[in-house]
Amino acid sequence: MNRNVILTCAVTGAGETTKKSSHVPVTPKEIAESAIEAAKVGATIAHIHVRDPKTGGISHDPALFREVVQRVRESETDVILNITAGGGGDWFPSKEDPTAGGTGTDIQTPEERHEPVAELLPEICTLDCGSVNFGDQLYISTTTWLREQARLIQQSGVKPELECFDTGHLRFAKQLINEGLIDGDPMFQFCLGIPWGAEADAETMLYMRDKLPSNAHWSAFGIGRMQMPMATQSMLLGGNVRVGLEDNLYLDKGVLATNAQLVERAVTIMDGLGAKPMTPAEARKHLGLRNPQER
């Protein structure tokens, strides 16, 4: 069991969750404030997406990321920032021409995905390690694109969080390591329960954990009602934890949550198991991160 836990809060995501809960932050100010509130109650890392302030929909605008990062860094609350670099991979086949992308398709090149990371140099950014059926759409991240994106992240000195939505993603992440594209001890995130990737259950998590390199750091999350069960299971198997409104909107059945409340719930579970969340300073040392003030 892991008793010193890196606790990530994924504060907003990119899904259409704003239509379901008013607690999902939308503007850069709201996203930054939610990340700060989560940190004050125990979050080690804040995982950041940005949204179009007018529509609440997905956005990749570097200016929005810049505002979020500046607001968090200018606050007196310490938290490690993990910026998404996995946007721009959504593909919906056109009904008229199935060889072309239809409404909702949103594709970026590796260079475009990396742009906010290159400018802002967060301590961590995500690298989604493969394509997957993502509900009714296809998330596209080809091996050629991933190698190029891994090189860009490596050149920036940012630590990639290797996000694995299925077992094949874990295989390719290890290939990137073998090719010398990932520096230091690798950091994995198991993304469980998303239709139609790896299932959110103990057997799948254990299988993926047992396939990791011996020097890997790892974390896992489940979506919806499986968020807290998977958080608990991850700790019991020696891993770290992610919670937050990107993955789950509810504190209890029918009770909408805030990010801070989900972090507090995870900390309560840790307390009951004799564990505690790492501070950002402890996690920087543990993961081999460079403090952004040193960049």
N, C-alpha and C positions, 0 to 999 in steps of 0.2 A: 504493500500500500504506500502511496505517496502522501507524506504528512506536511510537505512544504510545496504548496500548489501555486502554479502560475495561473491566475484567474483572468481570462479575457472576457470583456464585454463587447459584443458586436452590436453597436448602438442603433443602426437604422437599416442597413441592407439596401436592396434595390427593388424589392418586390412591391406589389400593389397593396401593401399593408396599411398605408395611410388611410385607405378607405374603410379599414376595419377598426382602427384605434387612433384616437386623437393624441395618444402618448408617443407615437412614433415621431421622432424629430425630423424636420424637413429643411429648414433654413440652416446656413452655416452656424449662426448664433445658437439655434436650438441644438444642433448636433454637438457643438463644442460644450455647451452647458450640460448636456446629458452625459457626455464622456467625463466631464469633471465631477458631476454628481456620483457617477458610478465609481470613479477612483476614490472619492472621499469615503465610500462605504466598503472598499476592499478590492476593487478591480486593479489588477497589475497592468493590464494592457487594454487599450481601447482600439477596437477594429473599426476603421472609418470608411464608409461610402459617403457620397454626396448625392443630393437630389436637386432637381429643378425647383427653385423656391416658389415658382408660380404654379406648377402643376403637381408637385410632389413626386413626379416620375423620375426615372433613372437619368443621371447626368454624369458626364466625364470631364466637366469643365475644370481645368487646373486652377482657375481663379477661385472656385468654390472650395476646393481642397486647401488652397493657400489660406483662405480666411479661417477655415476650421483649425488648421495647424497653428496659425498665428494666435488665435484666441486661446487655444489650450496651452501653448508654450508661454504666453504672457500671463497666464493665471499662476497662482501660488500653489497649485495642486500638481504634484508629480504623477505622471502616468506615461507609460511607453506607448508610442503611437505605431499602429500597424495599418498602413494604407492599402486598400484594395488595388491590385493591378490586374484583376481578372475580368474587368468590364469589357464590353464590346465583343462579346462572343455569342450573342443570341441570334438564332436562325430559325425562322418559321417558313416552311415551304409555301410558295405561292400556289393558290388553288388553280389559277389560270395556267401557270407554267411551273411545274414542280422542280424544274432545274434552277429556278431563281428564288431569291428570298422575297417573302411576302410582307404584309403589314406586321410591324413589331420587330423585324430583323434589324439588328444593331451590331455591326462588325467593325472592329478596330484592328489595325496592324500591331505587331509587337511594340514598335516604336511609339505608337499612340497610347497603348496601354501603359507604357513605362513613363510617359511624359510627366505626370505629377510626381512620381518617385524621383526622377532625375532632378527636378527642380527643388523639391522640398526635403529630400534625403531623410525620410523617417528612419527610425531604428529598424523597423521590420516592414516588409510588404508581402502580399500574397503572390503565390505562383500556382495557379490551378493546373494540375498535372495531367490533363487529358480531356477529351471530349466525352459527353455523356447525354443521354436522353434526360432532359430536365423538365419533368412534367410533360406538357404538350409541345415543348420546343426542344431544339437541339442546342446544347452549349458546345461551341467549337473552339478547340485549342489543340491544333495539330502539333505533331512532334517537331516539325521544322520551326514553327512559330515558337514553341516552348524552348527549344535550344537557343534561339535568338534572344528571347526574352530573358532567359537565365543568364546569358552573356552580359546583357545590359544591366541587370541587377548586380551581377558580380562586379562589373566595372564601377558601379556607383558606390560600392562598399556597404550596401544595405543587406540585411539578412533576410533571405526568402523564407516564408512559411509555406511549406510544400503541402498544398491542399489536395486531399485525396478523397474523391467522391465515390470511388469504386476500387476494387482490388488491382485492376490493371493500371490505375494511376500510381499506385504504390510501386509497382514494377518499374514504371517509367521514371519515377522520381529517383529510384536507386540507379537507373541507367545514367541520369544526369550527374549523379554523384560519381559514378565510375568514370565518366568522361571528363571529370575535373571541373564541372560547371557550377558546383556548389562548394563554397569554402567553409571550413570549420566543421563543428558538429552540426549535422542537419537537424532541422526543426520541422516536424510533421504535424498536420492537422487532419484528423479523420472526420469527414463530413457525412453523417449517418442519417438515414431515413428519408432522404430526398427522392421522390419518384423520378427516375428509376435507377438509382444508384445502390450503394451498399446499404443493407438493412440496419436499422437501429436496434441491435440486440447484442447480448454479451458474447455470443459465439463469433459474430463478425468482428467485433472489437478485439477479441482475443486473437483471432486469426491474423488480423492486420498488425497488432502489436508484435506478434511472434515473427513476422516477416521483416521487421525493422533492422537496420544496421545496429550494431552493438553500441555505437556512440550517439544514437539519435535521442533527441528530446521529442516528446509527443504529447498531443492533446486530442480530445474528441468532443464532439457535440452531437446531440440529437435535436430534431425539430419538433415543434408542437408539444404535445403532452409528454414526449420522450426526452425533453430537455433535461429535467432534473434526474430522471433515472439514468441517463447516459453520463451526466456529470458525476453522479455517485459511482457508477461502474468504472469510469475512467480513473478516478482516484484509487479505487480498490485494486485496479490492475497496474497501478504505478504511474499513471499519466496525469496530465493537467486538464483544465476545465475551461469551456467556453459557454457563456449564457448571453442573453440579450434579446432585444426586440427584433433583430434580423431573423432570428430562428424561432421565436415563440412570443406570442402576444399576451399570454395569460399567466397570472400568478396562481390562481386556483380556477376550478371550473366556473366559467361565467364571470370571472373577475379579471378585468384588464389590468396589466402590470405596467410599471415604469421600468426603465433599465436599472435604476438604483434598487428597486424592490427585488428584481431578479438576482442581482448581485448579493443583496442581503440574504436572500433565501439560500443561495449557494454557500455563503459564509456560515450560515446556521447549520447546514448539513456538514460542512467541514468541522465545525465545533463539536458536533455530535460524534464525529469519527476521530477526534483528537488531531485534526489537521488545521492548518491555517494558510491564508493566502500569502504569497511572497510580496514583499514591497517591490516597487519598480527598481530600486537600487540593488536589491538582492537578485532580482531576475536579470538585470543587465550583466552582473558578474557571472551568474549561472549560465546564461546563454552566450556569453562572449560578445555582447553588444557594445557599440560605441555610443556614448552619450551624445545627443544631438548638439549640445553646447560645445563639443570638441570638434565639430565639423568645420 
